[in-house]
Amino acid sequence: METTTQYCNSVPLTVDAFKNRPCSLPACHPDYVQPTPEEVAALRVLLGFSREKLSLFGNVKLSSKGSGAVRKWESPLNSTENRPVNYGVWRMMLYAAGVASIDDDLRALDL
């Protein structure tokens, strides 16, 4: 019996809920889907990071007004402010949460 991963539109509420989501796969995997702004925000919160802390963690610009980059990653898709999350920062977030590992990325190269 063949099984396929189905993409759930609801926002993940736990770290475990991220483990089977297409956004948690390495980018070279054929089923990878870029994380939604809601997924970025949900994982940030699950990690206990403020937007400013995520900015420092991901080495993205932080000003006295906060982190514009993180705000844009979390802006709704239909917003002119929306920008996709930096893939390297996203992977680091997944690693920090224990959802993904570098070994996952290396194994994916053998697909």
N, C-alpha and C positions, 0 to 999 in steps of 0.2 A: 504494500500500500504506500503510495507516494504522498508525502505531506509537503505543503508549502507554507511559508510564513505569510501571515496576513498582517497588513498594516492597520493598526488601530488608531483612529483619529483622536481618541481621548488623550489627555495629558497624563503622562506617567506620574504616579504618586509615590513610588518607591524606587530605590536603586535597582532592585530585582526586575522591576517592570521595564527597565531599559534594556535588559540583556537580550531580548528577542526582537528588538526593534531594528528595522533596516538602517536607521541612522547610527546604530552602534557597530555596524559592520565596517571593515576597512574600505576605503574608497575604491580600491581595485576590485572589490567583490561585485559581481554583476547585479546583485540585489540591493546594493547600497543606495540609500536615499538621504539627501542632505537633511539635517535636522531642521525642524520648524522653529520659529521664534519661541513658541510655547515650550518646546522640548529643551531649548537652550536655557530658558528661564527656570524650568522645573529642575533640571540637573544642577544648575547654579545654586538654587535654594536647598536642594538635597545635600549638596556639598557644604552647606553652611556659609557660602560666600555672598558677600554684598557685591554689587556691581563694581565697586572700587577694588575689592579684594580680587575679583576675577580679573580685572584689568592688570593688577600687579602680578598675579599668577601667570597670565598669558603674555606679559611684557608688551601690553598695548598702551597707547597714550592715555595718561590720566592728567586731568587739569583740575583747577580749583572748583570747576563746576561738576566734576565727576568724570565718568567714563562715557564719552560719546560713542565709542566703538561698541561697547557692550549694550548700550541703550539701543543702538541701531540693529544689533543682532537680535534683540528681543522685541523690536517694533513689528507690528502686524505686517503680514506679507503684502497687503494692499496699500501700505503706507509708503510715501515717497522717501521716508527715512530708512526703511528696511535695507539691510545689507546682510549677506550670508555670513555666518560665523566663520572665522578663520579656521581652516581644517586642522591645523596643528594644535591650536588651542582646544578645539573640540575633542581631539584625541587625548590630549593631556587631561581634560576633564573626565573623560571616560576611564582613563587609567587611574586617576585619583579616586574615583568612585568604585573601582574594582570591577567595572563592567567589561573592560577590554584590557588587553595586554599587548606588549610589543610582540610577543610570541604569536598572538592572533594575526597581527599584521604580516609577520614573516610567513606564517602558514598560508595566508591568503595569496601570497605571491605564487604559490604552487598550484593554484586553481586551474 
